[in-house]
């Protein structure tokens, strides 16, 4: 495992994985506030064919509110990004940012509580995803 994300290989197809992530996140208080189809963007802007790669911007509103109230520039690090990518062999990987890692650079101790809460939620989400 890396120092800045949690990841897992999954046994579902790409589109089903995206829909399943959205549904499971909504059940634990997250909403998807952005969705970027990286492969489509690379094709349109660079005329490059790229593997299926999607970035979902996930927001936990109650925690985001607390974090922004504690540190008004923290929005530069929000939302929590989750990626879904399909490799050439057809394997699908999901990965989520570790908010504790991203918040380490901010010198505001009150953020560590919020980052820790979301860290635990996202780590469990990825670990338990099936």
N, C-alpha and C positions, 0 to 999 in steps of 0.2 A: 504494500500500500504506500501511496505517496504521502507527502506531508501536507498537501493542500487539497486533496479530494478523496472521496470514497468511491469505489467502483466495483462492478460485478458483471460477469457475463451472464446472459439470460437465455432462456430457451423459448422465446417467442419471436414472431417476425417483427420487422421494424415498425410498421404502422400500428399493429396491435400493442406493441410495447409503449408507444407514445400515448395511446388512448388509456392504457392501463395505468400508466404513471399519472396522468391527469386525474383519473378517477380516484386512485389511492391517495394522491396528495390532497384532493378536496375533502376526503374523509378525515384527514388529520389537520385541517384548518388552513391549508395553503390554497392559493389561487394562482393560475398562470396569467401573468400580466404581459408577457411577451413570448413570441415564438419566432425563431429565426431558422429558416431552411438554408443552411450553409451551402449545400450542394447546388441548390437553385440559384443562390446569390453568386457563387463562383461561375456558374454557367452564364448567367446574364451579364455580369460585370467583367469577367475575365475570359469568357469562352473556354473554360476549363471544366472537363468532366471530373467530378469528385464523388467519392463514395457517399452514401446516405449518411447525413450528419445533421442533427437538429439540436438547437439550443432552446431550452425552455427556461424562461425567467419566472421562478416560483417565489411568491410572496406570502409570508405569514403576517397578515395585517396587524394583529395585536402586538406582536414582537417588533415589527417594523416601526410602529408608532412609538413604542418605548425607546427604541434605539435612536430614532430621529429626534425625539424629545431630549435625550441625553447628549446627543452629538449631532448638531444640525447639518454637518457635511457628510454624515455617514451614508446618505443616499447615493453618493458616488460609488459605494460598494454594494448597493442593492440593485436588483433582487438576488436571491440565491440561484445561481445557474445550475441546471441539470442538463447533461448531454446524453444523447442517444446516437450511437454510431454503428454502422454495419460495415464489417471488414470484408475484403475480397472473398474470403472463404465462406461468407454468409453468417459468421458469428456476430451477435449483437451484444454491445456493451452499454451499460448505463453508468454514469458517473455524476456525482454531486460535489459541489464546493464544500470544503470544510470551513464554516464561518469563523471558527476559532483561529484558523491559520490566517485568514484575510484580515481579521480584526487586530492581530498582534501589532500591526504597524501603527495603530491608532492609540495614542496615549490617553486613554480614558477608561479607568478601572471599572466603571459601571457597565460598560459594554461587554465585559467578559462574562457577566451573568447571562445576558441575552444571547451572546454568541454560544455559550455553553449549552443553553437550552436548545437552540436550533441545531447545534452540533449533534446532540444526542438524538433528536428527532430524525435528522437527515441520515445519520449513520445507521440507525435502526431501520429506516425506510429502505435504504440500499441493501443492507444485510438481509432483510426479510423479504425483499422483492422476489416474487416467483412468477 
